[in-house]
Amino acid sequence: MAEINQEILKRTLVINVEDGTGADGTTKYKAKNFNGIKTDAALDKVYEAGTALGGLMEKPYKDIELTEKSELEEA
């Protein structure tokens, strides 16, 4: 099997913040996206930034996500 290389092209930090209550009584969330995260940024630093930003939100946040767009190619 061929070796595959991954090149991360883009990272987005996503903080899911409370956005009211649905008709069924469940909590709804709205994603707040922060683009331009360095592709070589350490995950612990990204998480620190996410928790700091989440703490500044008007409403509580549920979780922090990091989405990546990558290009794959054979080595």
PDB file of N, H, CA, C and O in Angstrom:
ATOM      1  N   MET A   1       0.839  -1.167   0.000  1.00  0.00           N
ATOM      2  CA  MET A   1       0.000   0.000   0.000  1.00  0.00           C
ATOM      3  C   MET A   1       0.891   1.240   0.000  1.00  0.00           C
ATOM      4  O   MET A   1       1.903   1.285   0.700  1.00  0.00           O
ATOM      5  N   ALA A   2       0.515   2.229  -0.776  1.00  0.00           N
ATOM      6  H   ALA A   2      -0.307   2.192  -1.344  1.00  0.00           H
ATOM      7  CA  ALA A   2       1.296   3.459  -0.903  1.00  0.00           C
ATOM      8  C   ALA A   2       1.183   4.313   0.355  1.00  0.00           C
ATOM      9  O   ALA A   2       0.162   4.302   1.043  1.00  0.00           O
ATOM     10  N   GLU A   3       2.235   5.042   0.636  1.00  0.00           N
ATOM     11  H   GLU A   3       3.065   5.051   0.078  1.00  0.00           H
ATOM     12  CA  GLU A   3       2.218   5.984   1.751  1.00  0.00           C
ATOM     13  C   GLU A   3       1.493   7.248   1.300  1.00  0.00           C
ATOM     14  O   GLU A   3       1.679   7.712   0.175  1.00  0.00           O
ATOM     15  N   ILE A   4       0.670   7.796   2.179  1.00  0.00           N
ATOM     16  H   ILE A   4       0.518   7.419   3.093  1.00  0.00           H
ATOM     17  CA  ILE A   4      -0.123   8.981   1.850  1.00  0.00           C
ATOM     18  C   ILE A   4       0.330  10.141   2.727  1.00  0.00           C
ATOM     19  O   ILE A   4       0.476   9.992   3.940  1.00  0.00           O
ATOM     20  N   ASN A   5       0.549  11.287   2.113  1.00  0.00           N
ATOM     21  H   ASN A   5       0.431  11.408   1.127  1.00  0.00           H
ATOM     22  CA  ASN A   5       0.896  12.510   2.826  1.00  0.00           C
ATOM     23  C   ASN A   5      -0.338  13.387   2.961  1.00  0.00           C
ATOM     24  O   ASN A   5      -1.182  13.433   2.067  1.00  0.00           O
ATOM     25  N   GLN A   6      -0.433  14.079   4.085  1.00  0.00           N
ATOM     26  H   GLN A   6       0.253  14.042   4.812  1.00  0.00           H
ATOM     27  CA  GLN A   6      -1.525  15.007   4.333  1.00  0.00           C
ATOM     28  C   GLN A   6      -0.964  16.404   4.487  1.00  0.00           C
ATOM     29  O   GLN A   6      -0.007  16.613   5.233  1.00  0.00           O
ATOM     30  N   GLU A   7      -1.551  17.365   3.788  1.00  0.00           N
ATOM     31  H   GLU A   7      -2.329  17.196   3.182  1.00  0.00           H
ATOM     32  CA  GLU A   7      -1.195  18.764   3.962  1.00  0.00           C
ATOM     33  C   GLU A   7      -2.443  19.500   4.423  1.00  0.00           C
ATOM     34  O   GLU A   7      -3.436  19.569   3.699  1.00  0.00           O
ATOM     35  N   ILE A   8      -2.386  20.055   5.643  1.00  0.00           N
ATOM     36  H   ILE A   8      -1.579  19.998   6.231  1.00  0.00           H
ATOM     37  CA  ILE A   8      -3.519  20.799   6.164  1.00  0.00           C
ATOM     38  C   ILE A   8      -3.550  22.154   5.467  1.00  0.00           C
ATOM     39  O   ILE A   8      -2.580  22.910   5.518  1.00  0.00           O
ATOM     40  N   LEU A   9      -4.664  22.451   4.819  1.00  0.00           N
ATOM     41  H   LEU A   9      -5.452  21.836   4.778  1.00  0.00           H
ATOM     42  CA  LEU A   9      -4.809  23.694   4.081  1.00  0.00           C
ATOM     43  C   LEU A   9      -5.467  24.795   4.902  1.00  0.00           C
ATOM     44  O   LEU A   9      -5.130  25.971   4.762  1.00  0.00           O
ATOM     45  N   LYS A  10      -6.413  24.405   5.765  1.00  0.00           N
ATOM     46  H   LYS A  10      -6.687  23.450   5.879  1.00  0.00           H
ATOM     47  CA  LYS A  10      -7.184  25.398   6.504  1.00  0.00           C
ATOM     48  C   LYS A  10      -7.681  24.797   7.807  1.00  0.00           C
ATOM     49  O   LYS A  10      -8.067  23.629   7.855  1.00  0.00           O
ATOM     50  N   ARG A  11      -7.669  25.601   8.862  1.00  0.00           N
ATOM     51  H   ARG A  11      -7.355  26.549   8.823  1.00  0.00           H
ATOM     52  CA  ARG A  11      -8.227  25.202  10.158  1.00  0.00           C
ATOM     53  C   ARG A  11      -9.233  26.250  10.599  1.00  0.00           C
ATOM     54  O   ARG A  11      -9.036  27.448  10.392  1.00  0.00           O
ATOM     55  N   THR A  12     -10.320  25.782  11.213  1.00  0.00           N
ATOM     56  H   THR A  12     -10.481  24.809  11.381  1.00  0.00           H
ATOM     57  CA  THR A  12     -11.334  26.677  11.752  1.00  0.00           C
ATOM     58  C   THR A  12     -11.668  26.243  13.172  1.00  0.00           C
ATOM     59  O   THR A  12     -11.955  25.073  13.423  1.00  0.00           O
ATOM     60  N   LEU A  13     -11.628  27.192  14.092  1.00  0.00           N
ATOM     61  H   LEU A  13     -11.395  28.142  13.888  1.00  0.00           H
ATOM     62  CA  LEU A  13     -12.018  26.955  15.473  1.00  0.00           C
ATOM     63  C   LEU A  13     -13.516  27.218  15.575  1.00  0.00           C
ATOM     64  O   LEU A  13     -13.992  28.271  15.151  1.00  0.00           O
ATOM     65  N   VAL A  14     -14.262  26.263  16.136  1.00  0.00           N
ATOM     66  H   VAL A  14     -13.875  25.408  16.481  1.00  0.00           H
ATOM     67  CA  VAL A  14     -15.714  26.384  16.261  1.00  0.00           C
ATOM     68  C   VAL A  14     -16.084  26.277  17.737  1.00  0.00           C
ATOM     69  O   VAL A  14     -15.723  25.316  18.416  1.00  0.00           O
ATOM     70  N   ILE A  15     -16.813  27.283  18.219  1.00  0.00           N
ATOM     71  H   ILE A  15     -17.107  28.064  17.667  1.00  0.00           H
ATOM     72  CA  ILE A  15     -17.298  27.276  19.593  1.00  0.00           C
ATOM     73  C   ILE A  15     -18.819  27.237  19.526  1.00  0.00           C
ATOM     74  O   ILE A  15     -19.445  28.141  18.973  1.00  0.00           O
ATOM     75  N   ASN A  16     -19.409  26.193  20.088  1.00  0.00           N
ATOM     76  H   ASN A  16     -18.901  25.458  20.538  1.00  0.00           H
ATOM     77  CA  ASN A  16     -20.867  26.037  20.080  1.00  0.00           C
ATOM     78  C   ASN A  16     -21.447  26.684  21.329  1.00  0.00           C
ATOM     79  O   ASN A  16     -21.202  26.240  22.451  1.00  0.00           O
ATOM     80  N   VAL A  17     -22.231  27.753  21.109  1.00  0.00           N
ATOM     81  H   VAL A  17     -22.431  28.114  20.198  1.00  0.00           H
ATOM     82  CA  VAL A  17     -22.753  28.583  22.189  1.00  0.00           C
ATOM     83  C   VAL A  17     -24.266  28.396  22.297  1.00  0.00           C
ATOM     84  O   VAL A  17     -24.954  28.259  21.286  1.00  0.00           O
ATOM     85  N   GLU A  18     -24.779  28.390  23.534  1.00  0.00           N
ATOM     86  H   GLU A  18     -24.220  28.501  24.356  1.00  0.00           H
ATOM     87  CA  GLU A  18     -26.226  28.266  23.754  1.00  0.00           C
ATOM     88  C   GLU A  18     -26.962  29.359  22.985  1.00  0.00           C
ATOM     89  O   GLU A  18     -26.527  30.509  22.935  1.00  0.00           O
ATOM     90  N   ASP A  19     -28.101  28.967  22.382  1.00  0.00           N
ATOM     91  H   ASP A  19     -28.455  28.032  22.422  1.00  0.00           H
ATOM     92  CA  ASP A  19     -28.879  29.911  21.578  1.00  0.00           C
ATOM     93  C   ASP A  19     -30.376  29.722  21.839  1.00  0.00           C
ATOM     94  O   ASP A  19     -31.179  29.734  20.906  1.00  0.00           O
ATOM     95  N   GLY A  20     -30.737  29.552  23.085  1.00  0.00           N
ATOM     96  H   GLY A  20     -30.084  29.543  23.843  1.00  0.00           H
ATOM     97  CA  GLY A  20     -32.149  29.434  23.430  1.00  0.00           C
ATOM     98  C   GLY A  20     -32.598  27.997  23.591  1.00  0.00           C
ATOM     99  O   GLY A  20     -31.796  27.066  23.663  1.00  0.00           O
ATOM    100  N   THR A  21     -33.915  27.854  23.645  1.00  0.00           N
ATOM    101  H   THR A  21     -34.567  28.610  23.587  1.00  0.00           H
ATOM    102  CA  THR A  21     -34.523  26.544  23.851  1.00  0.00           C
ATOM    103  C   THR A  21     -35.485  26.247  22.715  1.00  0.00           C
ATOM    104  O   THR A  21     -36.258  27.111  22.300  1.00  0.00           O
ATOM    105  N   GLY A  22     -35.435  25.028  22.217  1.00  0.00           N
ATOM    106  H   GLY A  22     -34.807  24.326  22.554  1.00  0.00           H
ATOM    107  CA  GLY A  22     -36.323  24.598  21.153  1.00  0.00           C
ATOM    108  C   GLY A  22     -37.727  24.341  21.671  1.00  0.00           C
ATOM    109  O   GLY A  22     -37.960  24.336  22.880  1.00  0.00           O
ATOM    110  N   ALA A  23     -38.667  24.125  20.749  1.00  0.00           N
ATOM    111  H   ALA A  23     -38.478  24.129  19.767  1.00  0.00           H
ATOM    112  CA  ALA A  23     -40.061  23.872  21.105  1.00  0.00           C
ATOM    113  C   ALA A  23     -40.203  22.628  21.982  1.00  0.00           C
ATOM    114  O   ALA A  23     -41.130  22.533  22.788  1.00  0.00           O
ATOM    115  N   ASP A  24     -39.283  21.681  21.822  1.00  0.00           N
ATOM    116  H   ASP A  24     -38.531  21.759  21.168  1.00  0.00           H
ATOM    117  CA  ASP A  24     -39.346  20.445  22.610  1.00  0.00           C
ATOM    118  C   ASP A  24     -38.616  20.553  23.948  1.00  0.00           C
ATOM    119  O   ASP A  24     -38.500  19.569  24.678  1.00  0.00           O
ATOM    120  N   GLY A  25     -38.128  21.749  24.265  1.00  0.00           N
ATOM    121  H   GLY A  25     -38.222  22.548  23.672  1.00  0.00           H
ATOM    122  CA  GLY A  25     -37.467  21.969  25.544  1.00  0.00           C
ATOM    123  C   GLY A  25     -35.975  21.718  25.556  1.00  0.00           C
ATOM    124  O   GLY A  25     -35.327  21.928  26.582  1.00  0.00           O
ATOM    125  N   THR A  26     -35.410  21.271  24.440  1.00  0.00           N
ATOM    126  H   THR A  26     -35.937  21.101  23.607  1.00  0.00           H
ATOM    127  CA  THR A  26     -33.971  21.018  24.383  1.00  0.00           C
ATOM    128  C   THR A  26     -33.217  22.314  24.109  1.00  0.00           C
ATOM    129  O   THR A  26     -33.743  23.231  23.478  1.00  0.00           O
ATOM    130  N   THR A  27     -32.004  22.377  24.582  1.00  0.00           N
ATOM    131  H   THR A  27     -31.577  21.632  25.095  1.00  0.00           H
ATOM    132  CA  THR A  27     -31.162  23.550  24.367  1.00  0.00           C
ATOM    133  C   THR A  27     -30.657  23.565  22.929  1.00  0.00           C
ATOM    134  O   THR A  27     -30.186  22.551  22.413  1.00  0.00           O
ATOM    135  N   LYS A  28     -30.761  24.730  22.289  1.00  0.00           N
ATOM    136  H   LYS A  28     -31.143  25.553  22.708  1.00  0.00           H
ATOM    137  CA  LYS A  28     -30.238  24.907  20.932  1.00  0.00           C
ATOM    138  C   LYS A  28     -28.869  25.589  21.028  1.00  0.00           C
ATOM    139  O   LYS A  28     -28.595  26.346  21.959  1.00  0.00           O
ATOM    140  N   TYR A  29     -28.023  25.298  20.039  1.00  0.00           N
ATOM    141  H   TYR A  29     -28.246  24.683  19.283  1.00  0.00           H
ATOM    142  CA  TYR A  29     -26.686  25.877  20.017  1.00  0.00           C
ATOM    143  C   TYR A  29     -26.417  26.533  18.674  1.00  0.00           C
ATOM    144  O   TYR A  29     -26.947  26.115  17.644  1.00  0.00           O
ATOM    145  N   LYS A  30     -25.582  27.571  18.702  1.00  0.00           N
ATOM    146  H   LYS A  30     -25.151  27.910  19.538  1.00  0.00           H
ATOM    147  CA  LYS A  30     -25.175  28.267  17.491  1.00  0.00           C
ATOM    148  C   LYS A  30     -23.652  28.206  17.414  1.00  0.00           C
ATOM    149  O   LYS A  30     -22.961  28.461  18.400  1.00  0.00           O
ATOM    150  N   ALA A  31     -23.140  27.868  16.239  1.00  0.00           N
ATOM    151  H   ALA A  31     -23.701  27.661  15.438  1.00  0.00           H
ATOM    152  CA  ALA A  31     -21.692  27.761  16.044  1.00  0.00           C
ATOM    153  C   ALA A  31     -21.091  29.144  15.765  1.00  0.00           C
ATOM    154  O   ALA A  31     -21.556  29.875  14.891  1.00  0.00           O
ATOM    155  N   LYS A  32     -20.061  29.478  16.519  1.00  0.00           N
ATOM    156  H   LYS A  32     -19.683  28.884  17.229  1.00  0.00           H
ATOM    157  CA  LYS A  32     -19.271  30.688  16.282  1.00  0.00           C
ATOM    158  C   LYS A  32     -17.951  30.225  15.681  1.00  0.00           C
ATOM    159  O   LYS A  32     -17.207  29.481  16.320  1.00  0.00           O
ATOM    160  N   ASN A  33     -17.652  30.658  14.456  1.00  0.00           N
ATOM    161  H   ASN A  33     -18.256  31.262  13.936  1.00  0.00           H
ATOM    162  CA  ASN A  33     -16.476  30.196  13.717  1.00  0.00           C
ATOM    163  C   ASN A  33     -15.372  31.242  13.730  1.00  0.00           C
ATOM    164  O   ASN A  33     -15.621  32.436  13.562  1.00  0.00           O
ATOM    165  N   PHE A  34     -14.157  30.772  13.933  1.00  0.00           N
ATOM    166  H   PHE A  34     -13.955  29.802  14.069  1.00  0.00           H
ATOM    167  CA  PHE A  34     -12.969  31.620  13.910  1.00  0.00           C
ATOM    168  C   PHE A  34     -11.997  31.020  12.901  1.00  0.00           C
ATOM    169  O   PHE A  34     -11.392  29.977  13.152  1.00  0.00           O
ATOM    170  N   ASN A  35     -11.853  31.683  11.764  1.00  0.00           N
ATOM    171  H   ASN A  35     -12.344  32.530  11.560  1.00  0.00           H
ATOM    172  CA  ASN A  35     -10.986  31.208  10.684  1.00  0.00           C
ATOM    173  C   ASN A  35      -9.558  31.705  10.889  1.00  0.00           C
ATOM    174  O   ASN A  35      -9.292  32.533  11.760  1.00  0.00           O
ATOM    175  N   GLY A  36      -8.667  31.195  10.090  1.00  0.00           N
ATOM    176  H   GLY A  36      -8.883  30.522   9.382  1.00  0.00           H
ATOM    177  CA  GLY A  36      -7.291  31.676  10.103  1.00  0.00           C
ATOM    178  C   GLY A  36      -6.420  31.066  11.186  1.00  0.00           C
ATOM    179  O   GLY A  36      -5.380  31.625  11.533  1.00  0.00           O
ATOM    180  N   ILE A  37      -6.830  29.927  11.723  1.00  0.00           N
ATOM    181  H   ILE A  37      -7.675  29.473  11.441  1.00  0.00           H
ATOM    182  CA  ILE A  37      -6.002  29.251  12.727  1.00  0.00           C
ATOM    183  C   ILE A  37      -4.772  28.672  12.021  1.00  0.00           C
ATOM    184  O   ILE A  37      -4.909  27.970  11.019  1.00  0.00           O
ATOM    185  N   LYS A  38      -3.608  28.952  12.523  1.00  0.00           N
ATOM    186  H   LYS A  38      -3.496  29.522  13.337  1.00  0.00           H
ATOM    187  CA  LYS A  38      -2.380  28.463  11.884  1.00  0.00           C
ATOM    188  C   LYS A  38      -2.403  26.945  11.777  1.00  0.00           C
ATOM    189  O   LYS A  38      -2.794  26.247  12.712  1.00  0.00           O
ATOM    190  N   THR A  39      -1.981  26.453  10.632  1.00  0.00           N
ATOM    191  H   THR A  39      -1.663  27.021   9.873  1.00  0.00           H
ATOM    192  CA  THR A  39      -2.024  25.007  10.386  1.00  0.00           C
ATOM    193  C   THR A  39      -1.025  24.247  11.258  1.00  0.00           C
ATOM    194  O   THR A  39      -1.166  23.039  11.446  1.00  0.00           O
ATOM    195  N   ASP A  40      -0.025  24.935  11.789  1.00  0.00           N
ATOM    196  H   ASP A  40       0.090  25.917  11.636  1.00  0.00           H
ATOM    197  CA  ASP A  40       0.969  24.264  12.636  1.00  0.00           C
ATOM    198  C   ASP A  40       0.789  24.608  14.121  1.00  0.00           C
ATOM    199  O   ASP A  40       1.656  24.297  14.938  1.00  0.00           O
ATOM    200  N   ALA A  41      -0.326  25.245  14.468  1.00  0.00           N
ATOM    201  H   ALA A  41      -1.030  25.498  13.805  1.00  0.00           H
ATOM    202  CA  ALA A  41      -0.569  25.619  15.861  1.00  0.00           C
ATOM    203  C   ALA A  41      -0.747  24.371  16.719  1.00  0.00           C
ATOM    204  O   ALA A  41      -1.407  23.416  16.310  1.00  0.00           O
ATOM    205  N   ALA A  42      -0.161  24.386  17.894  1.00  0.00           N
ATOM    206  H   ALA A  42       0.375  25.162  18.226  1.00  0.00           H
ATOM    207  CA  ALA A  42      -0.274  23.257  18.827  1.00  0.00           C
ATOM    208  C   ALA A  42      -1.710  23.154  19.335  1.00  0.00           C
ATOM    209  O   ALA A  42      -2.351  24.167  19.617  1.00  0.00           O
ATOM    210  N   LEU A  43      -2.207  21.925  19.447  1.00  0.00           N
ATOM    211  H   LEU A  43      -1.686  21.103  19.218  1.00  0.00           H
ATOM    212  CA  LEU A  43      -3.598  21.719  19.849  1.00  0.00           C
ATOM    213  C   LEU A  43      -3.897  22.278  21.237  1.00  0.00           C
ATOM    214  O   LEU A  43      -4.996  22.781  21.471  1.00  0.00           O
ATOM    215  N   ASP A  44      -2.942  22.198  22.160  1.00  0.00           N
ATOM    216  H   ASP A  44      -2.050  21.789  21.970  1.00  0.00           H
ATOM    217  CA  ASP A  44      -3.196  22.741  23.496  1.00  0.00           C
ATOM    218  C   ASP A  44      -3.366  24.255  23.456  1.00  0.00           C
ATOM    219  O   ASP A  44      -4.150  24.809  24.227  1.00  0.00           O
ATOM    220  N   LYS A  45      -2.645  24.927  22.572  1.00  0.00           N
ATOM    221  H   LYS A  45      -2.009  24.477  21.945  1.00  0.00           H
ATOM    222  CA  LYS A  45      -2.768  26.380  22.427  1.00  0.00           C
ATOM    223  C   LYS A  45      -4.089  26.750  21.764  1.00  0.00           C
ATOM    224  O   LYS A  45      -4.721  27.739  22.137  1.00  0.00           O
ATOM    225  N   VAL A  46      -4.504  25.956  20.784  1.00  0.00           N
ATOM    226  H   VAL A  46      -3.991  25.153  20.482  1.00  0.00           H
ATOM    227  CA  VAL A  46      -5.795  26.195  20.126  1.00  0.00           C
ATOM    228  C   VAL A  46      -6.915  26.028  21.147  1.00  0.00           C
ATOM    229  O   VAL A  46      -7.856  26.821  21.176  1.00  0.00           O
ATOM    230  N   TYR A  47      -6.816  25.000  21.981  1.00  0.00           N
ATOM    231  H   TYR A  47      -6.051  24.356  21.958  1.00  0.00           H
ATOM    232  CA  TYR A  47      -7.827  24.759  23.011  1.00  0.00           C
ATOM    233  C   TYR A  47      -7.848  25.902  24.032  1.00  0.00           C
ATOM    234  O   TYR A  47      -8.919  26.355  24.437  1.00  0.00           O
ATOM    235  N   GLU A  48      -6.681  26.359  24.440  1.00  0.00           N
ATOM    236  H   GLU A  48      -5.812  25.992  24.111  1.00  0.00           H
ATOM    237  CA  GLU A  48      -6.597  27.499  25.373  1.00  0.00           C
ATOM    238  C   GLU A  48      -7.296  28.717  24.792  1.00  0.00           C
ATOM    239  O   GLU A  48      -8.062  29.391  25.481  1.00  0.00           O
ATOM    240  N   ALA A  49      -7.029  28.995  23.518  1.00  0.00           N
ATOM    241  H   ALA A  49      -6.407  28.447  22.958  1.00  0.00           H
ATOM    242  CA  ALA A  49      -7.666  30.138  22.857  1.00  0.00           C
ATOM    243  C   ALA A  49      -9.181  29.944  22.803  1.00  0.00           C
ATOM    244  O   ALA A  49      -9.940  30.887  23.026  1.00  0.00           O
ATOM    245  N   GLY A  50      -9.616  28.723  22.507  1.00  0.00           N
ATOM    246  H   GLY A  50      -8.999  27.956  22.326  1.00  0.00           H
ATOM    247  CA  GLY A  50     -11.041  28.432  22.436  1.00  0.00           C
ATOM    248  C   GLY A  50     -11.743  28.625  23.765  1.00  0.00           C
ATOM    249  O   GLY A  50     -12.832  29.196  23.821  1.00  0.00           O
ATOM    250  N   THR A  51     -11.121  28.148  24.842  1.00  0.00           N
ATOM    251  H   THR A  51     -10.236  27.684  24.797  1.00  0.00           H
ATOM    252  CA  THR A  51     -11.742  28.314  26.157  1.00  0.00           C
ATOM    253  C   THR A  51     -11.751  29.785  26.584  1.00  0.00           C
ATOM    254  O   THR A  51     -12.693  30.245  27.229  1.00  0.00           O
ATOM    255  N   ALA A  52     -10.698  30.514  26.221  1.00  0.00           N
ATOM    256  H   ALA A  52      -9.933  30.140  25.697  1.00  0.00           H
ATOM    257  CA  ALA A  52     -10.661  31.947  26.539  1.00  0.00           C
ATOM    258  C   ALA A  52     -11.761  32.691  25.781  1.00  0.00           C
ATOM    259  O   ALA A  52     -12.471  33.514  26.359  1.00  0.00           O
ATOM    260  N   LEU A  53     -11.896  32.397  24.486  1.00  0.00           N
ATOM    261  H   LEU A  53     -11.319  31.728  24.017  1.00  0.00           H
ATOM    262  CA  LEU A  53     -12.954  33.032  23.694  1.00  0.00           C
ATOM    263  C   LEU A  53     -14.338  32.605  24.180  1.00  0.00           C
ATOM    264  O   LEU A  53     -15.254  33.424  24.255  1.00  0.00           O
ATOM    265  N   GLY A  54     -14.486  31.326  24.509  1.00  0.00           N
ATOM    266  H   GLY A  54     -13.742  30.661  24.448  1.00  0.00           H
ATOM    267  CA  GLY A  54     -15.758  30.836  25.020  1.00  0.00           C
ATOM    268  C   GLY A  54     -16.156  31.539  26.311  1.00  0.00           C
ATOM    269  O   GLY A  54     -17.337  31.800  26.543  1.00  0.00           O
ATOM    270  N   GLY A  55     -15.183  31.840  27.139  1.00  0.00           N
ATOM    271  H   GLY A  55     -14.224  31.627  26.951  1.00  0.00           H
ATOM    272  CA  GLY A  55     -15.445  32.539  28.393  1.00  0.00           C
ATOM    273  C   GLY A  55     -15.903  33.969  28.190  1.00  0.00           C
ATOM    274  O   GLY A  55     -16.520  34.557  29.079  1.00  0.00           O
ATOM    275  N   LEU A  56     -15.608  34.533  27.031  1.00  0.00           N
ATOM    276  H   LEU A  56     -15.107  34.056  26.310  1.00  0.00           H
ATOM    277  CA  LEU A  56     -16.024  35.903  26.726  1.00  0.00           C
ATOM    278  C   LEU A  56     -17.418  35.975  26.110  1.00  0.00           C
ATOM    279  O   LEU A  56     -17.975  37.062  25.957  1.00  0.00           O
ATOM    280  N   MET A  57     -17.979  34.827  25.759  1.00  0.00           N
ATOM    281  H   MET A  57     -17.527  33.944  25.883  1.00  0.00           H
ATOM    282  CA  MET A  57     -19.299  34.799  25.130  1.00  0.00           C
ATOM    283  C   MET A  57     -20.366  35.222  26.145  1.00  0.00           C
ATOM    284  O   MET A  57     -20.232  34.994  27.347  1.00  0.00           O
ATOM    285  N   GLU A  58     -21.421  35.841  25.628  1.00  0.00           N
ATOM    286  H   GLU A  58     -21.530  36.027  24.651  1.00  0.00           H
ATOM    287  CA  GLU A  58     -22.514  36.295  26.476  1.00  0.00           C
ATOM    288  C   GLU A  58     -23.239  35.119  27.135  1.00  0.00           C
ATOM    289  O   GLU A  58     -23.671  35.209  28.284  1.00  0.00           O
ATOM    290  N   LYS A  59     -23.366  34.016  26.391  1.00  0.00           N
ATOM    291  H   LYS A  59     -23.015  33.943  25.457  1.00  0.00           H
ATOM    292  CA  LYS A  59     -24.040  32.815  26.899  1.00  0.00           C
ATOM    293  C   LYS A  59     -23.017  31.690  27.024  1.00  0.00           C
ATOM    294  O   LYS A  59     -21.961  31.745  26.394  1.00  0.00           O
ATOM    295  N   PRO A  60     -23.317  30.664  27.834  1.00  0.00           N
ATOM    296  CA  PRO A  60     -22.372  29.553  28.017  1.00  0.00           C
ATOM    297  C   PRO A  60     -22.130  28.782  26.711  1.00  0.00           C
ATOM    298  O   PRO A  60     -22.997  28.710  25.840  1.00  0.00           O
ATOM    299  N   TYR A  61     -20.932  28.213  26.605  1.00  0.00           N
ATOM    300  H   TYR A  61     -20.227  28.271  27.313  1.00  0.00           H
ATOM    301  CA  TYR A  61     -20.633  27.386  25.441  1.00  0.00           C
ATOM    302  C   TYR A  61     -20.676  25.914  25.830  1.00  0.00           C
ATOM    303  O   TYR A  61     -20.421  25.539  26.975  1.00  0.00           O
ATOM    304  N   LYS A  62     -21.009  25.089  24.832  1.00  0.00           N
ATOM    305  H   LYS A  62     -21.216  25.393  23.902  1.00  0.00           H
ATOM    306  CA  LYS A  62     -21.130  23.643  25.045  1.00  0.00           C
ATOM    307  C   LYS A  62     -19.791  22.950  24.841  1.00  0.00           C
ATOM    308  O   LYS A  62     -19.342  22.181  25.691  1.00  0.00           O
ATOM    309  N   ASP A  63     -19.152  23.233  23.693  1.00  0.00           N
ATOM    310  H   ASP A  63     -19.516  23.857  23.003  1.00  0.00           H
ATOM    311  CA  ASP A  63     -17.891  22.577  23.379  1.00  0.00           C
ATOM    312  C   ASP A  63     -17.085  23.386  22.374  1.00  0.00           C
ATOM    313  O   ASP A  63     -17.547  24.389  21.829  1.00  0.00           O
ATOM    314  N   ILE A  64     -15.878  22.920  22.152  1.00  0.00           N
ATOM    315  H   ILE A  64     -15.503  22.106  22.594  1.00  0.00           H
ATOM    316  CA  ILE A  64     -14.942  23.559  21.223  1.00  0.00           C
ATOM    317  C   ILE A  64     -14.536  22.518  20.201  1.00  0.00           C
ATOM    318  O   ILE A  64     -14.195  21.390  20.556  1.00  0.00           O
ATOM    319  N   GLU A  65     -14.571  22.895  18.928  1.00  0.00           N
ATOM    320  H   GLU A  65     -14.848  23.812  18.639  1.00  0.00           H
ATOM    321  CA  GLU A  65     -14.205  21.989  17.844  1.00  0.00           C
ATOM    322  C   GLU A  65     -13.107  22.634  16.995  1.00  0.00           C
ATOM    323  O   GLU A  65     -12.962  23.856  16.959  1.00  0.00           O
ATOM    324  N   LEU A  66     -12.357  21.798  16.331  1.00  0.00           N
ATOM    325  H   LEU A  66     -12.475  20.805  16.361  1.00  0.00           H
ATOM    326  CA  LEU A  66     -11.371  22.261  15.366  1.00  0.00           C
ATOM    327  C   LEU A  66     -11.614  21.490  14.084  1.00  0.00           C
ATOM    328  O   LEU A  66     -11.450  20.270  14.048  1.00  0.00           O
ATOM    329  N   THR A  67     -12.005  22.194  13.030  1.00  0.00           N
ATOM    330  H   THR A  67     -12.138  23.184  13.059  1.00  0.00           H
ATOM    331  CA  THR A  67     -12.215  21.535  11.747  1.00  0.00           C
ATOM    332  C   THR A  67     -11.026  21.831  10.847  1.00  0.00           C
ATOM    333  O   THR A  67     -10.451  22.919  10.886  1.00  0.00           O
ATOM    334  N   GLU A  68     -10.672  20.849  10.043  1.00  0.00           N
ATOM    335  H   GLU A  68     -11.139  19.965  10.011  1.00  0.00           H
ATOM    336  CA  GLU A  68      -9.525  20.990   9.145  1.00  0.00           C
ATOM    337  C   GLU A  68      -9.928  20.607   7.723  1.00  0.00           C
ATOM    338  O   GLU A  68     -10.715  19.688   7.497  1.00  0.00           O
ATOM    339  N   LYS A  69      -9.365  21.338   6.791  1.00  0.00           N
ATOM    340  H   LYS A  69      -8.725  22.084   6.975  1.00  0.00           H
ATOM    341  CA  LYS A  69      -9.488  20.974   5.378  1.00  0.00           C
ATOM    342  C   LYS A  69      -8.088  20.575   4.937  1.00  0.00           C
ATOM    343  O   LYS A  69      -7.143  21.353   5.068  1.00  0.00           O
ATOM    344  N   SER A  70      -7.958  19.349   4.411  1.00  0.00           N
ATOM    345  H   SER A  70      -8.726  18.717   4.305  1.00  0.00           H
ATOM    346  CA  SER A  70      -6.654  18.813   4.046  1.00  0.00           C
ATOM    347  C   SER A  70      -6.621  18.337   2.607  1.00  0.00           C
ATOM    348  O   SER A  70      -7.648  18.031   2.001  1.00  0.00           O
ATOM    349  N   GLU A  71      -5.416  18.284   2.086  1.00  0.00           N
ATOM    350  H   GLU A  71      -4.582  18.532   2.579  1.00  0.00           H
ATOM    351  CA  GLU A  71      -5.190  17.694   0.758  1.00  0.00           C
ATOM    352  C   GLU A  71      -4.352  16.438   0.979  1.00  0.00           C
ATOM    353  O   GLU A  71      -3.358  16.463   1.705  1.00  0.00           O
ATOM    354  N   LEU A  72      -4.762  15.344   0.349  1.00  0.00           N
ATOM    355  H   LEU A  72      -5.570  15.324  -0.240  1.00  0.00           H
ATOM    356  CA  LEU A  72      -4.038  14.087   0.466  1.00  0.00           C
ATOM    357  C   LEU A  72      -3.391  13.759  -0.864  1.00  0.00           C
ATOM    358  O   LEU A  72      -3.963  14.001  -1.927  1.00  0.00           O
ATOM    359  N   GLU A  73      -2.185  13.202  -0.792  1.00  0.00           N
ATOM    360  H   GLU A  73      -1.720  13.005   0.072  1.00  0.00           H
ATOM    361  CA  GLU A  73      -1.511  12.767  -2.024  1.00  0.00           C
ATOM    362  C   GLU A  73      -0.570  11.612  -1.720  1.00  0.00           C
ATOM    363  O   GLU A  73      -0.100  11.448  -0.594  1.00  0.00           O
ATOM    364  N   GLU A  74      -0.308  10.816  -2.747  1.00  0.00           N
ATOM    365  H   GLU A  74      -0.690  10.949  -3.662  1.00  0.00           H
ATOM    366  CA  GLU A  74       0.639   9.717  -2.586  1.00  0.00           C
ATOM    367  C   GLU A  74       2.034  10.262  -2.432  1.00  0.00           C
ATOM    368  O   GLU A  74       2.408  11.251  -3.064  1.00  0.00           O
ATOM    369  N   ALA A  75       2.805   9.602  -1.580  1.00  0.00           N
ATOM    370  H   ALA A  75       2.501   8.800  -1.067  1.00  0.00           H
ATOM    371  CA  ALA A  75       4.192  10.019  -1.344  1.00  0.00           C
ATOM    372  C   ALA A  75       5.087   9.555  -2.487  1.00  0.00           C
ATOM    373  O   ALA A  75       6.291   9.809  -2.471  1.00  0.00           O
TER     374      ALA A  75
END
